[in-house]
């Protein structure tokens, strides 16, 4: 996020914080969420 607005990422998705909070409440058990800060960190997954 940048200044509270979603911005493009390295082929992933970016959403505002409020939207992420809603998604976190709705995902099912066993779902995988990967949060990385740089494109290079994607190599860990």
FIKOLZA-1660 file (N, C-alpha, C; in steps of 0.1 Angstrom, whole numbers, plus 5000, padded with zeros to 4 digits):
% residues 45
   i   px   py   pz ch aa at
   1 5008 4988 5000  A  X  N
   1 5000 5000 5000  A  X CA
   1 5009 5012 5000  A  X  C
   2 5004 5023 4994  A  X  N
   2 5011 5035 4994  A  X CA
   2 5001 5046 4997  A  X  C
   3 5003 5054 5008  A  X  N
   3 4994 5064 5012  A  X CA
   3 4980 5059 5014  A  X  C
   4 4978 5047 5018  A  X  N
   4 4965 5041 5021  A  X CA
   4 4958 5036 5009  A  X  C
   5 4963 5037 4997  A  X  N
   5 4957 5033 4985  A  X CA
   5 4965 5020 4979  A  X  C
   6 4957 5011 4974  A  X  N
   6 4964 4999 4968  A  X CA
   6 4972 5003 4956  A  X  C
   7 4984 4997 4955  A  X  N
   7 4992 4999 4943  A  X CA
   7 4996 4986 4937  A  X  C
   8 5001 4986 4925  A  X  N
   8 5005 4973 4918  A  X CA
   8 5017 4967 4925  A  X  C
   9 5018 4954 4924  A  X  N
   9 5029 4947 4930  A  X CA
   9 5035 4938 4919  A  X  C
  10 5044 4929 4923  A  X  N
  10 5051 4920 4914  A  X CA
  10 5042 4909 4909  A  X  C
  11 5031 4912 4903  A  X  N
  11 5022 4901 4898  A  X CA
  11 5012 4896 4909  A  X  C
  12 5013 4902 4921  A  X  N
  12 5004 4898 4931  A  X CA
  12 4992 4908 4932  A  X  C
  13 4986 4908 4944  A  X  N
  13 4975 4918 4946  A  X CA
  13 4979 4927 4957  A  X  C
  14 4973 4939 4957  A  X  N
  14 4975 4949 4968  A  X CA
  14 4961 4954 4971  A  X  C
  15 4958 4954 4983  A  X  N
  15 4944 4959 4988  A  X CA
  15 4946 4968 4999  A  X  C
  16 4937 4977 5001  A  X  N
  16 4937 4986 5013  A  X CA
  16 4936 4978 5026  A  X  C
  17 4941 4983 5037  A  X  N
  17 4941 4976 5049  A  X CA
  17 4927 4972 5054  A  X  C
  18 4917 4980 5052  A  X  N
  18 4903 4976 5056  A  X CA
  18 4899 4964 5048  A  X  C
  19 4902 4964 5035  A  X  N
  19 4898 4952 5027  A  X CA
  19 4905 4940 5032  A  X  C
  20 4918 4941 5035  A  X  N
  20 4926 4929 5040  A  X CA
  20 4919 4924 5053  A  X  C
  21 4915 4933 5062  A  X  N
  21 4909 4929 5074  A  X CA
  21 4896 4921 5072  A  X  C
  22 4888 4925 5062  A  X  N
  22 4876 4917 5058  A  X CA
  22 4880 4904 5052  A  X  C
  23 4890 4903 5044  A  X  N
  23 4894 4890 5038  A  X CA
  23 4899 4881 5049  A  X  C
  24 4906 4886 5059  A  X  N
  24 4912 4877 5069  A  X CA
  24 4900 4871 5077  A  X  C
  25 4889 4878 5079  A  X  N
  25 4878 4873 5086  A  X CA
  25 4870 4862 5078  A  X  C
  26 4872 4862 5065  A  X  N
  26 4864 4854 5056  A  X CA
  26 4871 4841 5051  A  X  C
  27 4884 4841 5052  A  X  N
  27 4891 4829 5046  A  X CA
  27 4889 4817 5055  A  X  C
  28 4890 4805 5048  A  X  N
  28 4887 4793 5055  A  X CA
  28 4900 4787 5061  A  X  C
  29 4898 4778 5070  A  X  N
  29 4909 4771 5077  A  X CA
  29 4918 4764 5067  A  X  C
  30 4930 4765 5068  A  X  N
  30 4940 4759 5059  A  X CA
  30 4944 4768 5047  A  X  C
  31 4938 4779 5046  A  X  N
  31 4942 4789 5035  A  X CA
  31 4956 4793 5038  A  X  C
  32 4964 4796 5027  A  X  N
  32 4977 4801 5029  A  X CA
  32 4978 4815 5024  A  X  C
  33 4984 4823 5033  A  X  N
  33 4986 4838 5030  A  X CA
  33 5001 4840 5030  A  X  C
  34 5006 4846 5019  A  X  N
  34 5020 4849 5019  A  X CA
  34 5021 4864 5018  A  X  C
  35 5029 4870 5027  A  X  N
  35 5031 4884 5027  A  X CA
  35 5045 4887 5026  A  X  C
  36 5049 4893 5015  A  X  N
  36 5063 4896 5013  A  X CA
  36 5065 4911 5010  A  X  C
  37 5076 4916 5014  A  X  N
  37 5079 4930 5012  A  X CA
  37 5087 4934 4999  A  X  C
  38 5094 4924 4994  A  X  N
  38 5101 4926 4982  A  X CA
  38 5099 4914 4972  A  X  C
  39 5101 4917 4959  A  X  N
  39 5100 4906 4949  A  X CA
  39 5110 4895 4952  A  X  C
  40 5122 4898 4957  A  X  N
  40 5132 4888 4960  A  X CA
  40 5127 4878 4971  A  X  C
  41 5119 4883 4980  A  X  N
  41 5114 4874 4991  A  X CA
  41 5105 4863 4985  A  X  C
  42 5099 4865 4973  A  X  N
  42 5090 4854 4967  A  X CA
  42 5098 4841 4965  A  X  C
  43 5111 4842 4963  A  X  N
  43 5119 4830 4961  A  X CA
  43 5119 4821 4973  A  X  C
  44 5114 4825 4985  A  X  N
  44 5113 4817 4996  A  X CA
  44 5101 4808 4996  A  X  C
  45 5092 4809 4986  A  X  N
  45 5080 4802 4986  A  X CA
  45 5078 4794 4974  A  X  C
% end
